[in-house]
Amino acid sequence: MKVCKVLMVWDDGAWCAKTDEEIGLTLESGSFDALIERVRSALPELLELNCGYTGQIQIVFETQRVDTMRAVG
């Protein structure tokens, strides 16, 4: 079983999903749930095309949120 880590980052009003360069996944969406479904759909295809892998996949989603704000004072 191949374990794939997907970093999900919220930044400037959108979610972005990225994997390492070997797999090459980069997707964006305004909805967290929609982005997860897009990752689940695209990841197996990318693994086959970019890595030649067709076995089972375990996806580990890591989330991160980046907020920019101004200090008061």
N, C-alpha and C positions, 0 to 999 in steps of 0.2 A: 504494500500500500504506500502510495506517495503522499507525503504531508506537504501541503502548500499553505504558506502564510500569506494572507492578504491584508494589507494595511488600508484601513478605511479612515480617511481624514475629512473632517468638516472644516471648510475654510471659505470664507466670503460667500456664503449662501448656497453652497453645493457640497455634496459628498463626492470624494474621489477615491477610487480603489486602485491599488498598485501591488504588483508582485515584483520579485527580483527580475533582473534582466534576462535570465535564462528563459523564463516563461514569457515575459514581455506583456503582461496584462496591464492596461491602463484604461479605466472607464470612469465616467462621471454621471451624476444624477442629482436631482433636487430632492429625491426621496431615498432614505436609507434602505427601506424594504425593497424598493424597485432596484436599487443598485445590487443588493444581495442576489436577487433573482438573475440579474444580468451577469454577475460573476459566475453563478452556478451554471449558466448556460454557456458562457464563453470559455471558461477554464478548461474543460475537457478537450475542446477543439484545439486550443492553443497548446496544451500539453502534447497532443498528438502531432500537430504541425511543427512545433519548435523543438520538441524533445523526443519524439517518437514513442511516447508513453501512452498506453491504452488500458492500463489496469485501474484498480480502485484508487480513489482520491479522497483524502481527508482534508477539508478546508478549515484552517484556523483563522478566524476573523479577529483582527486587532483594531480597536477604534481609538481615534485621537481627535480632539477638537481644539482648534486654534481660534482664539478670540483676540481681537485688537481693540483696545480702548484707551481713552485719554484719562490720565490722572487728574483729579480735581484739586485745584489749589494753587 
